[in-house]
Amino acid sequence: MWYRDWVYAVNAVLGMARIGARDSVGRASHATFTRIQDAGAHLLEVINDVLDFSKLDAGKLSIERRPFALAAVVDNAVSFVTGAAQLKGLRFEITSDLDLPA
């Protein structure tokens, strides 16, 4: 199936990025490898979301309930767009309600 090829390819990139990050600690390239890992993990999530939508359409989706750290999810999302915003000269800031549960 098509998604297996994508998952294998992304996992291969993630594996190489892990090796690069491990071997470049203390160098400028370490941040790049870490960014590749984060982007690859995000891409895997997108692929999984597409698969979930396919399951939903087929009536085969089961919902999993589990806790997550909302602030960490938001921080991760922010890290993907902050650089692009800065390159365009845009100010990018996040505000959240102090009463928002973790």
HUCOR-V905196 format. One line per field, one symbol per residue. phi: phi as a letter, one per 40 degrees, with the letter a starting at -180 (. if undefined). psi: psi as a letter, one per 40 degrees, with the letter a starting at -180 (. if undefined). Layout:
BEGIN
phi=???
psi=???
END
This chain:
BEGIN
phi=.dcccccccccccccccccccccbdgbccdccccccccccccccccccccccccccccgbcbcbbacacdccccdcccccbddcccccgccbabbbcccccc
psi=idddddddddddddddddddddeeheideddddddddddddddddddddddddddddefehhhhhiiihdddddddddddeddddddefihhihiihdehi.
END
